[in-house]
Amino acid sequence: MKSTNGLRKLEFLNLDSIDFKENILLESLGGLPTLKTLIARESTFEGKHFGKGLCNSTSLEEMFLDYSSLPASFLGNIGTTLKVLSLIVVDFHNTLPAQGN
């Protein structure tokens, strides 16, 4: 997805059961200024850049990532605008990010 211009008013996106290994799609989602809800259940998320563009979104309020595989580093990239984050039966790979004392 090179451009998200045609999706600038998108508020709800369902991407269930997708393998997002090094997929630029998630980075592009950060450019959707009105996206409020993302559903990506039963998906695999990998790659060093996962979540950075997406979680910087100022409009994203709900993420449903149930039954997915996520890098533990994702937890450090979660935006402050989220009101709902569903992580039921999530497989976190790698180690959890270090937290302050």
Rosetta blueprint (number, residue, H / E / L):
1 M L
2 K L
3 S L
4 T L
5 N H
6 G H
7 L H
8 R L
9 K L
10 L L
11 E L
12 F E
13 L E
14 N E
15 L L
16 D L
17 S L
18 I L
19 D E
20 F E
21 K E
22 E L
23 N L
24 I L
25 L H
26 L H
27 E H
28 S H
29 L H
30 G L
31 G L
32 L L
33 P L
34 T L
35 L L
36 K L
37 T E
38 L E
39 I E
40 A L
41 R L
42 E L
43 S L
44 T E
45 F E
46 E E
47 G L
48 K L
49 H L
50 F L
51 G L
52 K H
53 G H
54 L H
55 C H
56 N L
57 S L
58 T L
59 S L
60 L L
61 E L
62 E E
63 M E
64 F E
65 L L
66 D L
67 Y L
68 S L
69 S E
70 L E
71 P E
72 A H
73 S H
74 F H
75 L H
76 G H
77 N H
78 I L
79 G L
80 T L
81 T L
82 L L
83 K L
84 V E
85 L E
86 S E
87 L L
88 I L
89 V L
90 V L
91 D E
92 F E
93 H E
94 N L
95 T L
96 L L
97 P L
98 A L
99 Q L
100 G L
101 N L
